Amino acid sequence: MAAAQGPGSFLTLRPDSASPLPRQQQRRRRLNKNKKKNWNKHSDITEVEEFLEDVRLQERTVGGLVSEKSDDNLFFVDTGDDVKDLIHNKGKLKPLRVDLILQSDSRVPAPKDILLYQIPNNRKLRRKVEREKRFGIVSRKERLLNTRIQKPVVKTKPVSNNNPTRDFYDLWSNTSPLDKELEGKDTWFLEQTKKKPLKRPYKLNQKPSQVSAIEVIAPGGSYNPTFESHQALLLEAHEVEVKKLRAEEKINRQVAFPSSEELPTEDTVLQELCQGLLVDSDGEEQGKGSKAAEESKDGLVWHAVSCEKKTEKERKKQKLMKKQKHRLKQQKEAQQKQQDLFRLRSIKGEVKELEQKLAKRKAERVEKRKVEANKPRRLGRLKYEDPDLDVKLSDELTGTLRALKPEGSILADRFKSLQKRNLIEPRIRAKFKRKHKLKYVEKRAFREVTL
């Protein structure tokens, strides 16, 4: 309110703002303002709000109060000549329209972020630096920087991959050039500082099967084979078909209904049901059964176990017999060891014979493994089956490639080859099985046409 009393102390930019003099000349009402409820009700703060709004407007537009600005900041010389205006105003020309659009509308500077100028642990770091300067201590960061400046690391540029004259090397060999910088280093140092290359598993060097990827067919499969080779291929295909036919006949025999002669009758069924149940009237069969139950295969007689409680005398006797049996067993083992000393020569012969037997078994296992190395293994629930032989009959042979009709499929052949080489498991095409039966409904429109 004090700023508004002086007419020359503050300049307003709002033309509609009235002069404060007429308000002071008006007679004010006497109100009791010692109570809080009358403060906002009977207090007139419009003048203060207008003053503050005018101050904020000047700060936004001019960058401060107009009364505090100098004439150089508020006015510029306009002589009508661009050269003279440039000399008089010294760079106070109006900026371009593009720059004015990009500039912010407000002249009020952004609030200063105090956190940007704060350093965490600044007091502690300042004391540390002062202590290092006082005692001449060089920090680790500076030491590393000095060593790097004195001995700069020269990095060798790798050879580009598009260089056709570069040397080739085996990635998995022991003499790889990538391992030269790791030579002579400690194992612990390499584990902690270097990423060591992965060791190639031994199984990756082995092929799952020794069968070649592309097998050469038999000579009889040529477009112009000899008579002998073609007949040999026909014989092989014939044996395959005979084998399939025998397997089919075997299944049919097992599933076939028995003949009238082999069908069971009532007498045979009754005889099978009553087998072992018929007993003689005098009870001989039952007596034989009880005797057989008492005598075992070794000829020993087993008595029925009594459920009566043993006396003290019987327990001592049983314990004494148990100890005596154990002592006899130990004496027998010691006597057997004593006898083995006199048959060392025969024992050596038995050991030698056993070693030869084991070596023979090992050799047989190795040979069997070699033979089965080329055979397809059981990788899934299905067993590998050889594909059908592509055979031309004698009347189908043409003798020329032009008239030859292709047999089989290349895709099926490659698929079977992958199965035979144990790269994938044998598979069959999934059969479509309908979940619900089809329901045929005859619509009314169709029925009307058919009728």
Secondary structure, 3 states (H helix, E strand, C coil): CHHHHCCCCCCCCCCCCCCCHHHHHCCCCCCCCCCHHHHHHHCCCHHHHHHHHHHHHHHHHCCCCHHHCCHHHHCCCCCCCHHHHHHHHCCCCCCCHHHHHHCCCCCCCCCCCHHHHCCCCHHHHHHHHHHHHHHCCCCHHHHHHHHHHHCCCCCCCCCCCCCCCCCCCCCCCCCCHHHHHHCCCCHHHHHHHCCCCCCCCHHHHCCCCCCCCCCCCCHHHCCCCCHHHHHHHHHHHHHHHHHHHHHHHHHHHHHCCCCCCCCCCHHHHHHHHCCCCCCCCCCHHHHHHHHHHHECCCCCECCCCCCCCCCHHHHHHHHHHHHHHHHHHHHHHHHHHHHHHCCHHHHHHHHHHHHHHHHHHHHHHHHHHHHHCCCCCCCCCCCCCCCCCCCCCHHHCCCCCCCCCCCCCHHHHHHHHHHHCCCCCCCCCCCCCCCCCCCCCCCHHHHHHHC
